[in-house]
Amino acid sequence: MSNDLIIDSSPSEVRIALLEEKKLVELNSEKKDRSFSVGDIYLGKVKKLMPSLNAAFVDIGYEKDAFLHYLDLGPQFQSLLKYVKDTQAGRQTDSTLNQFELEKDIIKTGKITQVISSGLWLPVQVAKEPISTKGPRITTEISIAGRFFVLTPFYNHVSVSSKIKSPEERSRLKRLALSIKPKNFGIIVRTVAEGKKVAELDKDIQDVLMRWNSFYEALKTSTPGQKVLGEIDRTSSILRDILNPNFSNIYVNDHLLFDEIKSYLHSIAPEQEDIIRLFKHKQPIFEHFGIDKQIKSDFGKTVPMQNSAYLVIEHTEAMHVIDVNSGGRNRGDSDSQENNAFETNCMAAREIARQLRLRDMGGIIVIDFIDMTNLEHKKQLYEVFKEVMKRDTARHTILPPSKFGLIQLTRERVRPEMKISTTEKCPSCNGTGEIRASILLMDEIENNLRYLAQEQNERKVTLCVHPYLEAFINKGFYSLKLKWFFKYKIRVNVESVSSYAITQYSFFNKKGEEIKI
């Protein structure tokens, strides 16, 4: 299976699309001024204790206080507090824990008021980004992720990812991890460490320890509400977590980001450094690879599949509901109907697994597959769904079909669900249903060109329009474009943009910047 990563960088955000066999399976968006990302570590200040919830609200600089439950404190909470106090008081003279004495574990069934008081300073890590009206969900079980390892301070255990099945490989990795593990640090061996050599693993643990040292240095002078250690940017974290030998290409349309990713690839996977490519076409990168079209077709309430079958996806406050419909497929005798239902359900299972990743749907999800009477078919469908869900890295639990034929699952979500509107407000009428006379559109465009040429002294512009308008403006020997050149002495490069409404147009200068008129 070939994977392509398409990265679209704009002044305000970076959009990242993961394609498997040219099909969109993940879509991420990262605002360039974004804060409070999963993995970021802040120095917080306890604002309010909630004994009834066994939790506390902590100020980390967000508009709403973050939520910290007692169970998210971690057994070694007292050791973390001691490390912070000693660091800020100057008693902790280096970042290592070689001379650090661990405190006793806190009681699992304890109360928040027994270990935390209002006004306390404590480092916290964002576990879930702010979602809807809720502030961030945080934890004091600090962990720092590398490519092959996750470092957990104040613990001494080593664990290996359950996805590594070979007993020999698990034993080898655990032995290696124990040999390079710093004192009073725990290590979780990630799935991608399978088959890696000692030198690669050792380099990764040193890189993670350098980030822990950065946390220590920043902690010395930090005050509540400040970020102490930031997670690496979304692009790099995606590469770190999902990069594998199946990756064929990484396309990026920004020179600076291209250099950053190339440097990052060189550090984590130098053998794959040549898969990154700088996209130089004039056409928008998402349009070139057909991603814009897939976004419009895959994020609606109704998701089409093959042979007239389709999904209906509904979102509620409590859960997500997915209904599988056969369209016009179920025809013929009962046997053929049963087989058609089974085939459609299997096809739907694969599409649903993709939709869950694509939209990053979390919480309770209920799927109403087409009714089947054959018990063997029901069992096979359950196995197919479990198999296709293995590609999903988010934690999930799938229950067997109920007596009503429903399959229920829970899926972890740490970021806001990806919601994209697939309908567009008409740029001409702004939703009123009435537009200006279309016969005047060309006059309006020409008036704007005259203004740019005579008032703004522009000599070369790019006009982006709907493909129909582009064909109309360029048609014939003495085209409208040529007429404008002789009349206003301005060169007009006309480009079609399929995502534009038919009366929508934009002007861009020679630097590629949009000209607001």
Contacts in CASP RR format, 6 or more apart in sequence:
PFRMAT RR
TARGET T0000
AUTHOR 0000-0000-0000
METHOD contacts of the structure
MODEL  1
MSNDLIIDSSPSEVRIALLEEKKLVELNSEKKDRSFSVGDIYLGKVKKLM
PSLNAAFVDIGYEKDAFLHYLDLGPQFQSLLKYVKDTQAGRQTDSTLNQF
ELEKDIIKTGKITQVISSGLWLPVQVAKEPISTKGPRITTEISIAGRFFV
LTPFYNHVSVSSKIKSPEERSRLKRLALSIKPKNFGIIVRTVAEGKKVAE
LDKDIQDVLMRWNSFYEALKTSTPGQKVLGEIDRTSSILRDILNPNFSNI
YVNDHLLFDEIKSYLHSIAPEQEDIIRLFKHKQPIFEHFGIDKQIKSDFG
KTVPMQNSAYLVIEHTEAMHVIDVNSGGRNRGDSDSQENNAFETNCMAAR
EIARQLRLRDMGGIIVIDFIDMTNLEHKKQLYEVFKEVMKRDTARHTILP
PSKFGLIQLTRERVRPEMKISTTEKCPSCNGTGEIRASILLMDEIENNLR
YLAQEQNERKVTLCVHPYLEAFINKGFYSLKLKWFFKYKIRVNVESVSSY
AITQYSFFNKKGEEIKI
1 20 0 8 1.000
1 21 0 8 1.000
1 246 0 8 1.000
2 20 0 8 1.000
2 21 0 8 1.000
2 246 0 8 1.000
2 247 0 8 1.000
2 248 0 8 1.000
3 18 0 8 1.000
3 19 0 8 1.000
3 20 0 8 1.000
3 242 0 8 1.000
3 244 0 8 1.000
3 246 0 8 1.000
3 247 0 8 1.000
3 248 0 8 1.000
4 18 0 8 1.000
4 19 0 8 1.000
4 22 0 8 1.000
4 247 0 8 1.000
4 248 0 8 1.000
4 249 0 8 1.000
4 250 0 8 1.000
4 251 0 8 1.000
4 289 0 8 1.000
5 16 0 8 1.000
5 17 0 8 1.000
5 18 0 8 1.000
5 19 0 8 1.000
5 238 0 8 1.000
5 239 0 8 1.000
5 247 0 8 1.000
5 249 0 8 1.000
5 250 0 8 1.000
5 251 0 8 1.000
6 16 0 8 1.000
6 17 0 8 1.000
6 18 0 8 1.000
6 19 0 8 1.000
6 251 0 8 1.000
6 285 0 8 1.000
6 286 0 8 1.000
6 289 0 8 1.000
6 291 0 8 1.000
7 14 0 8 1.000
7 15 0 8 1.000
7 16 0 8 1.000
7 17 0 8 1.000
7 235 0 8 1.000
7 250 0 8 1.000
7 251 0 8 1.000
7 252 0 8 1.000
7 253 0 8 1.000
7 254 0 8 1.000
7 257 0 8 1.000
7 261 0 8 1.000
7 285 0 8 1.000
8 14 0 8 1.000
8 15 0 8 1.000
8 16 0 8 1.000
8 17 0 8 1.000
8 253 0 8 1.000
8 284 0 8 1.000
8 285 0 8 1.000
8 286 0 8 1.000
9 252 0 8 1.000
9 253 0 8 1.000
9 254 0 8 1.000
9 257 0 8 1.000
11 32 0 8 1.000
12 31 0 8 1.000
12 32 0 8 1.000
12 33 0 8 1.000
13 29 0 8 1.000
13 30 0 8 1.000
13 31 0 8 1.000
13 32 0 8 1.000
14 29 0 8 1.000
14 30 0 8 1.000
14 32 0 8 1.000
14 233 0 8 1.000
14 234 0 8 1.000
14 235 0 8 1.000
14 257 0 8 1.000
15 27 0 8 1.000
15 28 0 8 1.000
15 29 0 8 1.000
15 30 0 8 1.000
15 286 0 8 1.000
16 26 0 8 1.000
16 27 0 8 1.000
16 28 0 8 1.000
16 29 0 8 1.000
16 30 0 8 1.000
16 234 0 8 1.000
16 235 0 8 1.000
16 238 0 8 1.000
17 24 0 8 1.000
17 26 0 8 1.000
17 27 0 8 1.000
17 28 0 8 1.000
17 286 0 8 1.000
17 289 0 8 1.000
17 291 0 8 1.000
18 24 0 8 1.000
18 25 0 8 1.000
18 26 0 8 1.000
18 27 0 8 1.000
18 238 0 8 1.000
18 242 0 8 1.000
19 25 0 8 1.000
19 289 0 8 1.000
19 291 0 8 1.000
23 294 0 8 1.000
23 354 0 8 1.000
24 291 0 8 1.000
24 294 0 8 1.000
24 295 0 8 1.000
24 298 0 8 1.000
24 358 0 8 1.000
25 354 0 8 1.000
25 357 0 8 1.000
25 358 0 8 1.000
25 391 0 8 1.000
26 357 0 8 1.000
26 358 0 8 1.000
27 295 0 8 1.000
27 358 0 8 1.000
27 418 0 8 1.000
28 234 0 8 1.000
28 238 0 8 1.000
28 418 0 8 1.000
29 418 0 8 1.000
30 233 0 8 1.000
30 234 0 8 1.000
30 235 0 8 1.000
35 62 0 8 1.000
35 227 0 8 1.000
36 60 0 8 1.000
36 62 0 8 1.000
36 126 0 8 1.000
36 129 0 8 1.000
36 130 0 8 1.000
36 136 0 8 1.000
37 126 0 8 1.000
37 129 0 8 1.000
37 230 0 8 1.000
37 231 0 8 1.000
37 234 0 8 1.000
38 126 0 8 1.000
38 127 0 8 1.000
38 128 0 8 1.000
38 129 0 8 1.000
38 231 0 8 1.000
38 414 0 8 1.000
38 415 0 8 1.000
39 125 0 8 1.000
39 126 0 8 1.000
39 127 0 8 1.000
39 145 0 8 1.000
39 230 0 8 1.000
39 231 0 8 1.000
40 125 0 8 1.000
40 126 0 8 1.000
40 227 0 8 1.000
40 229 0 8 1.000
40 230 0 8 1.000
40 231 0 8 1.000
41 123 0 8 1.000
41 124 0 8 1.000
41 125 0 8 1.000
41 126 0 8 1.000
41 142 0 8 1.000
41 215 0 8 1.000
41 227 0 8 1.000
41 228 0 8 1.000
41 229 0 8 1.000
41 230 0 8 1.000
42 60 0 8 1.000
42 61 0 8 1.000
42 123 0 8 1.000
42 124 0 8 1.000
42 125 0 8 1.000
42 126 0 8 1.000
42 138 0 8 1.000
42 225 0 8 1.000
42 226 0 8 1.000
42 227 0 8 1.000
42 228 0 8 1.000
43 60 0 8 1.000
43 121 0 8 1.000
43 122 0 8 1.000
43 123 0 8 1.000
43 124 0 8 1.000
43 219 0 8 1.000
43 222 0 8 1.000
43 223 0 8 1.000
43 224 0 8 1.000
43 225 0 8 1.000
43 226 0 8 1.000
43 228 0 8 1.000
44 58 0 8 1.000
44 59 0 8 1.000
44 60 0 8 1.000
44 66 0 8 1.000
44 121 0 8 1.000
44 122 0 8 1.000
44 123 0 8 1.000
44 124 0 8 1.000
44 224 0 8 1.000
44 225 0 8 1.000
45 58 0 8 1.000
45 59 0 8 1.000
45 119 0 8 1.000
45 120 0 8 1.000
45 121 0 8 1.000
45 224 0 8 1.000
45 225 0 8 1.000
46 56 0 8 1.000
46 57 0 8 1.000
46 58 0 8 1.000
46 59 0 8 1.000
46 116 0 8 1.000
46 117 0 8 1.000
46 118 0 8 1.000
46 119 0 8 1.000
46 120 0 8 1.000
46 122 0 8 1.000
47 56 0 8 1.000
47 57 0 8 1.000
47 58 0 8 1.000
47 59 0 8 1.000
47 65 0 8 1.000
47 118 0 8 1.000
47 119 0 8 1.000
48 56 0 8 1.000
48 57 0 8 1.000
48 65 0 8 1.000
48 118 0 8 1.000
49 56 0 8 1.000
49 112 0 8 1.000
49 113 0 8 1.000
49 116 0 8 1.000
49 117 0 8 1.000
49 118 0 8 1.000
50 56 0 8 1.000
50 57 0 8 1.000
50 112 0 8 1.000
51 111 0 8 1.000
51 112 0 8 1.000
51 113 0 8 1.000
53 69 0 8 1.000
54 69 0 8 1.000
54 70 0 8 1.000
54 71 0 8 1.000
54 110 0 8 1.000
54 111 0 8 1.000
54 112 0 8 1.000
55 67 0 8 1.000
55 68 0 8 1.000
55 69 0 8 1.000
55 70 0 8 1.000
55 112 0 8 1.000
56 68 0 8 1.000
56 112 0 8 1.000
56 116 0 8 1.000
57 65 0 8 1.000
57 66 0 8 1.000
57 67 0 8 1.000
57 68 0 8 1.000
58 65 0 8 1.000
58 66 0 8 1.000
58 67 0 8 1.000
58 68 0 8 1.000
58 122 0 8 1.000
58 124 0 8 1.000
58 138 0 8 1.000
59 65 0 8 1.000
59 66 0 8 1.000
59 224 0 8 1.000
59 225 0 8 1.000
60 66 0 8 1.000
60 124 0 8 1.000
60 126 0 8 1.000
60 136 0 8 1.000
60 138 0 8 1.000
60 224 0 8 1.000
60 225 0 8 1.000
61 224 0 8 1.000
61 225 0 8 1.000
62 130 0 8 1.000
62 135 0 8 1.000
62 136 0 8 1.000
64 130 0 8 1.000
64 133 0 8 1.000
64 134 0 8 1.000
64 135 0 8 1.000
65 135 0 8 1.000
66 124 0 8 1.000
66 126 0 8 1.000
66 135 0 8 1.000
66 136 0 8 1.000
66 137 0 8 1.000
66 138 0 8 1.000
67 134 0 8 1.000
67 135 0 8 1.000
67 136 0 8 1.000
67 137 0 8 1.000
67 138 0 8 1.000
68 124 0 8 1.000
68 138 0 8 1.000
68 139 0 8 1.000
68 140 0 8 1.000
69 112 0 8 1.000
70 110 0 8 1.000
70 111 0 8 1.000
70 112 0 8 1.000
70 115 0 8 1.000
72 127 0 8 1.000
72 137 0 8 1.000
72 138 0 8 1.000
72 139 0 8 1.000
72 140 0 8 1.000
72 141 0 8 1.000
73 106 0 8 1.000
73 115 0 8 1.000
73 116 0 8 1.000
73 139 0 8 1.000
73 140 0 8 1.000
73 141 0 8 1.000
74 106 0 8 1.000
74 139 0 8 1.000
74 140 0 8 1.000
74 141 0 8 1.000
75 105 0 8 1.000
75 106 0 8 1.000
75 108 0 8 1.000
76 102 0 8 1.000
76 103 0 8 1.000
76 105 0 8 1.000
76 154 0 8 1.000
76 155 0 8 1.000
77 106 0 8 1.000
77 115 0 8 1.000
77 140 0 8 1.000
78 103 0 8 1.000
78 104 0 8 1.000
78 106 0 8 1.000
78 115 0 8 1.000
79 100 0 8 1.000
79 102 0 8 1.000
79 103 0 8 1.000
79 154 0 8 1.000
80 122 0 8 1.000
80 123 0 8 1.000
80 140 0 8 1.000
80 142 0 8 1.000
80 153 0 8 1.000
80 154 0 8 1.000
81 120 0 8 1.000
81 122 0 8 1.000
82 103 0 8 1.000
83 92 0 8 1.000
83 97 0 8 1.000
83 100 0 8 1.000
83 153 0 8 1.000
83 154 0 8 1.000
84 121 0 8 1.000
84 122 0 8 1.000
84 123 0 8 1.000
84 219 0 8 1.000
86 92 0 8 1.000
87 216 0 8 1.000
87 219 0 8 1.000
87 220 0 8 1.000
88 219 0 8 1.000
88 220 0 8 1.000
90 220 0 8 1.000
92 100 0 8 1.000
92 216 0 8 1.000
94 216 0 8 1.000
95 209 0 8 1.000
95 212 0 8 1.000
95 213 0 8 1.000
95 215 0 8 1.000
95 216 0 8 1.000
95 217 0 8 1.000
96 182 0 8 1.000
96 183 0 8 1.000
97 153 0 8 1.000
97 154 0 8 1.000
97 182 0 8 1.000
97 183 0 8 1.000
97 184 0 8 1.000
97 185 0 8 1.000
98 182 0 8 1.000
98 183 0 8 1.000
98 184 0 8 1.000
100 184 0 8 1.000
102 154 0 8 1.000
102 184 0 8 1.000
106 115 0 8 1.000
107 114 0 8 1.000
116 122 0 8 1.000
121 224 0 8 1.000
122 140 0 8 1.000
123 140 0 8 1.000
123 142 0 8 1.000
123 215 0 8 1.000
123 219 0 8 1.000
123 228 0 8 1.000
124 138 0 8 1.000
124 139 0 8 1.000
124 140 0 8 1.000
125 138 0 8 1.000
125 139 0 8 1.000
125 140 0 8 1.000
125 141 0 8 1.000
125 142 0 8 1.000
125 143 0 8 1.000
126 136 0 8 1.000
126 137 0 8 1.000
126 138 0 8 1.000
127 136 0 8 1.000
127 137 0 8 1.000
127 138 0 8 1.000
127 139 0 8 1.000
127 414 0 8 1.000
128 136 0 8 1.000
128 137 0 8 1.000
128 413 0 8 1.000
128 414 0 8 1.000
128 415 0 8 1.000
129 136 0 8 1.000
129 414 0 8 1.000
129 415 0 8 1.000
129 416 0 8 1.000
130 136 0 8 1.000
130 416 0 8 1.000
131 413 0 8 1.000
131 415 0 8 1.000
131 416 0 8 1.000
131 417 0 8 1.000
132 416 0 8 1.000
141 152 0 8 1.000
142 152 0 8 1.000
142 153 0 8 1.000
142 215 0 8 1.000
143 150 0 8 1.000
143 151 0 8 1.000
143 152 0 8 1.000
143 188 0 8 1.000
144 150 0 8 1.000
144 151 0 8 1.000
144 208 0 8 1.000
144 211 0 8 1.000
144 212 0 8 1.000
144 215 0 8 1.000
144 229 0 8 1.000
145 151 0 8 1.000
145 190 0 8 1.000
145 208 0 8 1.000
145 237 0 8 1.000
145 240 0 8 1.000
146 190 0 8 1.000
146 204 0 8 1.000
146 207 0 8 1.000
146 208 0 8 1.000
146 240 0 8 1.000
147 190 0 8 1.000
147 192 0 8 1.000
147 204 0 8 1.000
147 240 0 8 1.000
147 268 0 8 1.000
147 269 0 8 1.000
148 189 0 8 1.000
148 190 0 8 1.000
148 192 0 8 1.000
148 193 0 8 1.000
148 196 0 8 1.000
148 200 0 8 1.000
148 201 0 8 1.000
148 204 0 8 1.000
148 205 0 8 1.000
149 177 0 8 1.000
149 187 0 8 1.000
149 188 0 8 1.000
149 189 0 8 1.000
149 190 0 8 1.000
149 193 0 8 1.000
149 201 0 8 1.000
149 204 0 8 1.000
149 205 0 8 1.000
149 208 0 8 1.000
150 187 0 8 1.000
150 188 0 8 1.000
150 190 0 8 1.000
151 185 0 8 1.000
151 186 0 8 1.000
151 187 0 8 1.000
151 205 0 8 1.000
151 208 0 8 1.000
151 209 0 8 1.000
151 212 0 8 1.000
152 185 0 8 1.000
152 186 0 8 1.000
152 187 0 8 1.000
152 188 0 8 1.000
153 184 0 8 1.000
153 185 0 8 1.000
153 186 0 8 1.000
153 212 0 8 1.000
154 184 0 8 1.000
154 185 0 8 1.000
155 184 0 8 1.000
155 185 0 8 1.000
155 186 0 8 1.000
156 181 0 8 1.000
156 183 0 8 1.000
156 184 0 8 1.000
156 185 0 8 1.000
156 186 0 8 1.000
157 186 0 8 1.000
158 174 0 8 1.000
158 177 0 8 1.000
158 178 0 8 1.000
158 181 0 8 1.000
158 186 0 8 1.000
158 187 0 8 1.000
158 188 0 8 1.000
158 189 0 8 1.000
159 187 0 8 1.000
159 188 0 8 1.000
159 189 0 8 1.000
160 170 0 8 1.000
160 173 0 8 1.000
160 174 0 8 1.000
160 177 0 8 1.000
160 188 0 8 1.000
160 189 0 8 1.000
161 188 0 8 1.000
161 189 0 8 1.000
161 190 0 8 1.000
161 191 0 8 1.000
161 193 0 8 1.000
163 191 0 8 1.000
164 170 0 8 1.000
164 173 0 8 1.000
164 189 0 8 1.000
164 191 0 8 1.000
164 193 0 8 1.000
164 194 0 8 1.000
166 194 0 8 1.000
169 194 0 8 1.000
169 195 0 8 1.000
173 189 0 8 1.000
173 193 0 8 1.000
173 194 0 8 1.000
174 189 0 8 1.000
176 198 0 8 1.000
176 201 0 8 1.000
177 187 0 8 1.000
177 189 0 8 1.000
177 201 0 8 1.000
180 201 0 8 1.000
180 202 0 8 1.000
180 205 0 8 1.000
181 187 0 8 1.000
181 205 0 8 1.000
182 205 0 8 1.000
182 209 0 8 1.000
187 205 0 8 1.000
192 243 0 8 1.000
192 244 0 8 1.000
193 201 0 8 1.000
204 268 0 8 1.000
207 267 0 8 1.000
211 229 0 8 1.000
214 229 0 8 1.000
215 228 0 8 1.000
215 229 0 8 1.000
218 228 0 8 1.000
218 229 0 8 1.000
219 228 0 8 1.000
222 228 0 8 1.000
231 237 0 8 1.000
232 240 0 8 1.000
235 257 0 8 1.000
235 260 0 8 1.000
235 261 0 8 1.000
236 260 0 8 1.000
236 261 0 8 1.000
236 264 0 8 1.000
239 250 0 8 1.000
239 261 0 8 1.000
239 264 0 8 1.000
239 265 0 8 1.000
239 268 0 8 1.000
240 268 0 8 1.000
241 393 0 8 1.000
242 393 0 8 1.000
243 265 0 8 1.000
243 268 0 8 1.000
243 269 0 8 1.000
243 272 0 8 1.000
245 272 0 8 1.000
247 272 0 8 1.000
247 275 0 8 1.000
248 275 0 8 1.000
249 275 0 8 1.000
249 276 0 8 1.000
249 277 0 8 1.000
250 261 0 8 1.000
250 265 0 8 1.000
250 275 0 8 1.000
250 276 0 8 1.000
250 277 0 8 1.000
251 276 0 8 1.000
251 277 0 8 1.000
251 278 0 8 1.000
251 279 0 8 1.000
251 285 0 8 1.000
251 289 0 8 1.000
252 258 0 8 1.000
252 261 0 8 1.000
252 276 0 8 1.000
252 277 0 8 1.000
252 278 0 8 1.000
252 279 0 8 1.000
253 278 0 8 1.000
253 279 0 8 1.000
253 285 0 8 1.000
255 278 0 8 1.000
258 276 0 8 1.000
258 278 0 8 1.000
261 276 0 8 1.000
262 273 0 8 1.000
262 276 0 8 1.000
265 272 0 8 1.000
265 273 0 8 1.000
265 275 0 8 1.000
265 276 0 8 1.000
266 273 0 8 1.000
279 285 0 8 1.000
279 288 0 8 1.000
281 288 0 8 1.000
282 495 0 8 1.000
283 495 0 8 1.000
284 292 0 8 1.000
284 497 0 8 1.000
286 292 0 8 1.000
286 295 0 8 1.000
287 293 0 8 1.000
287 497 0 8 1.000
287 498 0 8 1.000
287 499 0 8 1.000
292 498 0 8 1.000
292 499 0 8 1.000
293 498 0 8 1.000
295 420 0 8 1.000
295 422 0 8 1.000
296 422 0 8 1.000
297 303 0 8 1.000
297 304 0 8 1.000
297 422 0 8 1.000
298 355 0 8 1.000
298 358 0 8 1.000
299 358 0 8 1.000
299 359 0 8 1.000
299 418 0 8 1.000
299 419 0 8 1.000
299 420 0 8 1.000
299 421 0 8 1.000
299 422 0 8 1.000
300 313 0 8 1.000
300 422 0 8 1.000
301 312 0 8 1.000
301 313 0 8 1.000
301 314 0 8 1.000
302 310 0 8 1.000
302 311 0 8 1.000
302 312 0 8 1.000
302 313 0 8 1.000
303 310 0 8 1.000
303 311 0 8 1.000
303 312 0 8 1.000
303 313 0 8 1.000
303 351 0 8 1.000
303 355 0 8 1.000
304 310 0 8 1.000
305 311 0 8 1.000
305 344 0 8 1.000
305 347 0 8 1.000
305 348 0 8 1.000
305 351 0 8 1.000
306 347 0 8 1.000
307 328 0 8 1.000
307 329 0 8 1.000
307 344 0 8 1.000
308 326 0 8 1.000
308 327 0 8 1.000
308 328 0 8 1.000
308 329 0 8 1.000
309 324 0 8 1.000
309 325 0 8 1.000
309 326 0 8 1.000
309 327 0 8 1.000
309 328 0 8 1.000
309 329 0 8 1.000
309 344 0 8 1.000
309 347 0 8 1.000
309 348 0 8 1.000
310 325 0 8 1.000
310 327 0 8 1.000
311 322 0 8 1.000
311 323 0 8 1.000
311 324 0 8 1.000
311 325 0 8 1.000
311 348 0 8 1.000
311 351 0 8 1.000
311 352 0 8 1.000
311 355 0 8 1.000
312 322 0 8 1.000
312 323 0 8 1.000
312 325 0 8 1.000
313 320 0 8 1.000
313 321 0 8 1.000
313 322 0 8 1.000
313 355 0 8 1.000
314 320 0 8 1.000
314 321 0 8 1.000
314 322 0 8 1.000
314 323 0 8 1.000
315 361 0 8 1.000
315 417 0 8 1.000
318 364 0 8 1.000
319 363 0 8 1.000
319 364 0 8 1.000
319 365 0 8 1.000
319 366 0 8 1.000
320 361 0 8 1.000
320 362 0 8 1.000
320 363 0 8 1.000
320 364 0 8 1.000
320 365 0 8 1.000
320 366 0 8 1.000
321 365 0 8 1.000
321 366 0 8 1.000
321 368 0 8 1.000
322 352 0 8 1.000
322 355 0 8 1.000
322 365 0 8 1.000
322 366 0 8 1.000
322 367 0 8 1.000
322 368 0 8 1.000
323 368 0 8 1.000
324 344 0 8 1.000
324 345 0 8 1.000
324 348 0 8 1.000
324 367 0 8 1.000
324 368 0 8 1.000
324 369 0 8 1.000
324 370 0 8 1.000
325 370 0 8 1.000
326 340 0 8 1.000
326 341 0 8 1.000
326 344 0 8 1.000
326 370 0 8 1.000
329 340 0 8 1.000
329 344 0 8 1.000
330 337 0 8 1.000
330 340 0 8 1.000
330 341 0 8 1.000
330 370 0 8 1.000
331 337 0 8 1.000
331 340 0 8 1.000
338 372 0 8 1.000
338 373 0 8 1.000
338 374 0 8 1.000
338 377 0 8 1.000
341 370 0 8 1.000
341 371 0 8 1.000
341 372 0 8 1.000
341 377 0 8 1.000
342 372 0 8 1.000
342 374 0 8 1.000
342 377 0 8 1.000
342 380 0 8 1.000
342 381 0 8 1.000
344 370 0 8 1.000
345 369 0 8 1.000
345 370 0 8 1.000
345 372 0 8 1.000
345 377 0 8 1.000
345 381 0 8 1.000
346 380 0 8 1.000
346 381 0 8 1.000
346 384 0 8 1.000
348 369 0 8 1.000
348 370 0 8 1.000
349 369 0 8 1.000
349 381 0 8 1.000
349 384 0 8 1.000
349 385 0 8 1.000
349 388 0 8 1.000
350 384 0 8 1.000
350 388 0 8 1.000
352 367 0 8 1.000
352 385 0 8 1.000
353 385 0 8 1.000
353 388 0 8 1.000
353 389 0 8 1.000
353 391 0 8 1.000
353 392 0 8 1.000
355 361 0 8 1.000
356 362 0 8 1.000
356 365 0 8 1.000
356 389 0 8 1.000
356 392 0 8 1.000
356 394 0 8 1.000
356 411 0 8 1.000
357 391 0 8 1.000
357 392 0 8 1.000
357 394 0 8 1.000
358 418 0 8 1.000
359 417 0 8 1.000
359 418 0 8 1.000
359 419 0 8 1.000
360 394 0 8 1.000
360 413 0 8 1.000
360 415 0 8 1.000
360 416 0 8 1.000
360 417 0 8 1.000
360 418 0 8 1.000
361 411 0 8 1.000
361 413 0 8 1.000
361 417 0 8 1.000
362 394 0 8 1.000
362 410 0 8 1.000
362 411 0 8 1.000
362 412 0 8 1.000
362 413 0 8 1.000
362 417 0 8 1.000
363 410 0 8 1.000
363 411 0 8 1.000
363 412 0 8 1.000
363 413 0 8 1.000
364 408 0 8 1.000
364 409 0 8 1.000
364 410 0 8 1.000
365 408 0 8 1.000
365 409 0 8 1.000
365 410 0 8 1.000
365 411 0 8 1.000
366 406 0 8 1.000
366 407 0 8 1.000
366 408 0 8 1.000
367 406 0 8 1.000
367 407 0 8 1.000
367 408 0 8 1.000
367 409 0 8 1.000
368 405 0 8 1.000
368 406 0 8 1.000
369 381 0 8 1.000
369 401 0 8 1.000
369 405 0 8 1.000
369 406 0 8 1.000
369 407 0 8 1.000
371 405 0 8 1.000
372 378 0 8 1.000
372 381 0 8 1.000
372 405 0 8 1.000
378 401 0 8 1.000
378 405 0 8 1.000
381 401 0 8 1.000
382 398 0 8 1.000
382 400 0 8 1.000
382 401 0 8 1.000
382 407 0 8 1.000
385 398 0 8 1.000
385 407 0 8 1.000
386 398 0 8 1.000
389 396 0 8 1.000
389 398 0 8 1.000
389 409 0 8 1.000
392 411 0 8 1.000
394 411 0 8 1.000
394 412 0 8 1.000
394 413 0 8 1.000
395 411 0 8 1.000
395 412 0 8 1.000
396 409 0 8 1.000
396 410 0 8 1.000
396 411 0 8 1.000
396 412 0 8 1.000
397 409 0 8 1.000
397 410 0 8 1.000
398 407 0 8 1.000
398 408 0 8 1.000
398 409 0 8 1.000
399 407 0 8 1.000
399 408 0 8 1.000
399 409 0 8 1.000
400 407 0 8 1.000
401 407 0 8 1.000
402 408 0 8 1.000
424 501 0 8 1.000
425 431 0 8 1.000
426 433 0 8 1.000
426 435 0 8 1.000
426 501 0 8 1.000
427 501 0 8 1.000
427 503 0 8 1.000
427 504 0 8 1.000
428 435 0 8 1.000
428 436 0 8 1.000
428 501 0 8 1.000
428 503 0 8 1.000
428 504 0 8 1.000
429 435 0 8 1.000
435 503 0 8 1.000
436 444 0 8 1.000
436 503 0 8 1.000
438 503 0 8 1.000
441 469 0 8 1.000
441 503 0 8 1.000
442 480 0 8 1.000
445 463 0 8 1.000
445 505 0 8 1.000
446 484 0 8 1.000
448 507 0 8 1.000
448 517 0 8 1.000
449 461 0 8 1.000
449 463 0 8 1.000
449 484 0 8 1.000
449 488 0 8 1.000
449 490 0 8 1.000
449 492 0 8 1.000
450 488 0 8 1.000
451 517 0 8 1.000
452 458 0 8 1.000
452 461 0 8 1.000
452 490 0 8 1.000
452 507 0 8 1.000
452 515 0 8 1.000
452 517 0 8 1.000
453 459 0 8 1.000
453 488 0 8 1.000
453 489 0 8 1.000
453 490 0 8 1.000
454 488 0 8 1.000
456 515 0 8 1.000
458 490 0 8 1.000
458 509 0 8 1.000
458 515 0 8 1.000
459 489 0 8 1.000
459 490 0 8 1.000
459 491 0 8 1.000
460 490 0 8 1.000
460 491 0 8 1.000
460 493 0 8 1.000
460 509 0 8 1.000
460 510 0 8 1.000
461 490 0 8 1.000
461 491 0 8 1.000
461 492 0 8 1.000
461 493 0 8 1.000
461 507 0 8 1.000
461 508 0 8 1.000
461 509 0 8 1.000
461 510 0 8 1.000
461 515 0 8 1.000
462 492 0 8 1.000
462 493 0 8 1.000
462 494 0 8 1.000
462 495 0 8 1.000
462 507 0 8 1.000
462 508 0 8 1.000
462 509 0 8 1.000
462 512 0 8 1.000
463 473 0 8 1.000
463 492 0 8 1.000
463 493 0 8 1.000
463 494 0 8 1.000
463 495 0 8 1.000
463 505 0 8 1.000
463 506 0 8 1.000
463 507 0 8 1.000
464 495 0 8 1.000
464 496 0 8 1.000
464 497 0 8 1.000
464 500 0 8 1.000
464 505 0 8 1.000
464 506 0 8 1.000
464 507 0 8 1.000
464 508 0 8 1.000
465 473 0 8 1.000
465 494 0 8 1.000
465 495 0 8 1.000
465 496 0 8 1.000
465 497 0 8 1.000
465 500 0 8 1.000
465 504 0 8 1.000
465 505 0 8 1.000
466 496 0 8 1.000
466 497 0 8 1.000
466 498 0 8 1.000
466 500 0 8 1.000
466 501 0 8 1.000
466 502 0 8 1.000
466 503 0 8 1.000
466 504 0 8 1.000
466 505 0 8 1.000
467 496 0 8 1.000
467 497 0 8 1.000
467 498 0 8 1.000
468 502 0 8 1.000
469 496 0 8 1.000
469 502 0 8 1.000
469 505 0 8 1.000
470 494 0 8 1.000
470 495 0 8 1.000
470 496 0 8 1.000
471 496 0 8 1.000
472 480 0 8 1.000
473 479 0 8 1.000
473 480 0 8 1.000
473 481 0 8 1.000
473 494 0 8 1.000
474 480 0 8 1.000
474 481 0 8 1.000
474 494 0 8 1.000
481 492 0 8 1.000
481 494 0 8 1.000
484 490 0 8 1.000
484 492 0 8 1.000
485 491 0 8 1.000
485 492 0 8 1.000
500 506 0 8 1.000
506 514 0 8 1.000
506 515 0 8 1.000
507 514 0 8 1.000
507 515 0 8 1.000
507 517 0 8 1.000
508 514 0 8 1.000
508 515 0 8 1.000
509 515 0 8 1.000
END
